[in-house]
Amino acid sequence: MKKYLLSLILTVLVVGTLSSQTRFERQIQKTGTVDGVDESSDDAEQQNQEMDKLFDDDLDMGWEGDAFNIMTSGLRFTDIQIPQGAKIDSAYLIIYSHEEEKDTAKVTIYGEAADNSVTFSMDNLILDRPKTTSKLYWEVTEVWPIWTMFKTPDFAPIIQEIVDRQGWTSGNALALMLTGQDQGASDKDNARDFMSFENEEDPDDGGDGKNHPERVPRLVVVYKTPSSSINTIESSSFDVFPNPIDNSFRVTRKLDENTTVGIFNVSGQLVKEFTSNQTEFSVYDLNPGMYILKGTRNGYTYTKNIIVK
């Protein structure tokens, strides 16, 4: 095999700065198809202490005073491409009203305190899921015309708590719970209805009777990730070859006992770690792609981009 000898330029990584903002957006996704109709179990309703529906045109949150029902909606978003420890600047839901409503709804939003949320089922209550310590109280007082877009208030601390979890990994799923409270006996409709994955415009309300995918609930998160200010302080302290790498790579000298070596994916997650006093490092179990090799010694981190074939 032909070997490519490349010098590893050592650079000091000064940690503490943040990258520019990134906006991540994800909507509820299809989980199945029944009789040719797309459905999702990633949104669901709970009524008091019973599951209400997995598949429906709308989702309810708040209080039905004529029937003494506390309504809870659950929303699960998959493939959240936010790395662990990212700094969350803002987070909110974009939802569309399903009916014209004006009565005040008192809603609390929680996140599920889990590393990777599972989809909803009729066998488990939404509110039985462990809740984040962070929560948002949302008193909905504005008038909702039918089929109109609305944004929730910012709940960045909820998302921050989830992505700070030790087991959180970019690409995992997270769930939110929007639940009402007892507002007493009333003829008012203190629950607000918004469009679900399976939504459609009711012809009885002047709609077209069609599903509107653009009105599926969406999660928007704006965040920053740690970045580095890099300045070259020395060069040619050791060499790595080959690069691109097949099964293993080598360095030209034995690393001292104060050096640790790690390989990180492009999302900043550690995928391999090696002890010091080695000269050859195996990467046979890594998927092909770009990685970042980091050697740390005496508090300084030295980096090099590598390619695994």
C-alpha positions, 0 to 999 in steps of 0.5 A: 500500500502506498503511504503518504507522509504528512506532517502534523502541524501542532496548533494550540486550541483556545477554548471558550469562544462560540461559533455564529448562530445556527438555525435548526428546524424540524417538523413532525415526521411520518411514522406509518401509512394506513390505507394509503394515508400517512400517519404519525405517532409522534404527536398525540393527545391525553385527556385527564389520565387517559390517552385520547388519540394518536391520529386526529386532525388536531391537537388540544391543549388547555381546559374544557370547563364544560366536561372538566377535561385537562387536555395535553398534547405531546410532540416528538421531533426526531433527528435533532442535529444539535450537538451535546453542550451547544448554547441554545439562544432560542427555541419555540414551536410554530403551530397553526390554529385549527379553529377560531378561539378566543378564551384564555388557555393556561398551558405549561410546556415541559420537555421529556428528561430523556436522552432519546425520546421514543414515539407515543403509544396508547399504552403510556400516558404522555405525562408519565414521561419524566419531565425536565426541571425547566418549564414554560408557563404560557397564558394564551390570551390572543384571539386565534383566527382559523388556520393561522400561524402562531409561535409559542414563547421562547423555551430555550432553557428546556432544550438546553437542559436536554442537549446538556444531558450526558447521554444526548447525541446529535441525531437523537429525538426529543419530546415536548409536553403541552398541558393545561390546568383546571380553570374551573367549571365554565362554558368557555373553551379554554383549550386551544386546538392546533393542527396535527400531522394528519391535519385537514381543513374541514369543509364544514368550516369553509376548508378544502378538505385536504391535508396541509403539510405546511401546517404540521407543528415545527420546532425551531432552535437557534444555537451556537457551538463551541469553536476555537481560536487557533494559533500555530505554536510549533510544527513537525512535532510528530508525523502521521501516515498514511492520510487518507487512512485505511485501517490504521495510522502511525506517528513517527515517534512514541508519544510521552506519558502526558499526551492523549489522542482522540478522534472526533467526528465533524459534530465534535463527538469523541469516537475513539480515544487512545492511551499515550506511549503508542505509535500505531492507532487502529481505525478499522471500526470507523465509518469512512469520512472526515474526522478530527485528530486531537492530541492533548498535552499539558493542557494544550490541544493539537488538531489535524483533519484526517480522512478514513477510507 
